[in-house]
Amino acid sequence: MFLPKYPDAPTPPAAHTHTPADPAPTRRSLPSISIDQKTVAAVLVGGVVLTALLAAVAVTAISVAVAAVVLRSLLRDQHRR
């Protein structure tokens, strides 16, 4: 009673018979951009420098946080005495 009833043979999907009135617009090709090796090298060096600076900032932030935790612990110990 609650089981689904499937058709014996699946019906094929309806064929799309619409033909467009206008032909498809042609795509214009993009202008070719010439990139020389100096530009690529400059971008790579800039990326390496920025990555190094970001890593230095992250290491500095972590070391400042650790120093703050250590100082807070030392100061808390002095207040207890």
ABEGO torsion letter per residue (X at the ends): XABBBBBABBBBBBBBABBBABBBBBBBBBBBBBBBAAAAAAAAAAAAAAAAAAAAAAAAAAAAAAAAAAAAAAAAAAAAX
